[in-house]
Amino acid sequence: MKLLALLIGIIFLLVLIIRFKINTFVALVLTAAVTALLLGMPMQNIATSIETGIGGQLGGNYRWSLVLGGPCWADWYLIPVGGPTLSPTP
C-alpha cells in the first residue's frame, strides 16, 4: 500500500508539472500533502512535516526564502495567465 501511495504521488507530481504547468515548488508541496494523506498521516502533522523538510533542505532559513522568493515566483507565474504584476513595468 505504501509503495502504491508513493507511485500515485510521483504520477501526481508529474501531471501537475507537465500537464498543468504548475510551478515546481508549489507542485512539490501539494504532492507532499497528498502523499502524506494517502499514507495515513494525521492532517495536523502534515504542515509541520513539510515545514521541517523544507527547513532541513534550506538550512533553517526557509522562512526568509519563502518570504523573499515568493513574490519572485508569483510575479513570474501570474503574468502569463494575465494576472496582476507585482513589479512595475518599464
N, C-alpha and C positions, 0 to 999 in steps of 0.2 A: 504494500500500500504506500509506503514512504517513497519507494522508487517511482511509482506511478505519479504521485504528487509532484515529485521533482521534475519528471518528464513533462507534466502539464505546465509547470511553472516555466520551463525553458521554452516550450512552444508558445506560451502566452507572451513571454518577453519578445520573442522573435516576431510574433504577429503585431504587437504594439509598435515595434520599431520599424519593421519593413512595410507592413500594410497600412498602418495608420499614421506613420511618420511622427510618432510621439518622441519628444526629447528623451535621449537615452537615460539620463539621470532620473527623470520622472517615471519612465517605464520600469527602471530597475527598482525604484521604491514601491511602485504599485505591484510589481511582480513579487517582491519580498512579502508584502502584506497578504496577497492572495495565496502564495505558497504556505505562509505561516498558518493561515486559516485552514487550508487543505490538510496540513499536518496536525491540526487539532490544538494549536497554541491558543491559550485564552486571549481574548481580544484586548484586555487591559495590559498584556505583556508585549504585544506586537510593536507598538510605538517605541517602547523602551528598548526592545531588541534591535530595531532598525537604527535608532539613535546611537546605541552602543557600537553597532557595526560600522556606521559611518564615522563615528568619533575615533574608533580604532584605526581606520584607514587614513584619516586625515590628521592624526596625531593630536587629537583633543581640541583642535581649533576649528572644528567643523561648523560651529555656530557662526563664526566670522565668515567662513567660506560660503555658507548659505545666505547670510545677510548681504555680503558684497557680491557674490556670484549670482545670486538670484535675479537681481534686476538685469544683469547682462544677458542671461539666457532668456528671460522673459521678453526683453526687447527684441532679441533675435527670433524668438519663437512666435510672437504675436504679429509681427509686421507682415509676413507672407499671407496671412489669412485676413488681412485688412483690419487688424486690431489696432489699438492705440499705441503710439510710440512713447517710450519713456525718456528718450533723449531728444534734444532739439535737432531739427533738420537744418542742414546748411543752406 
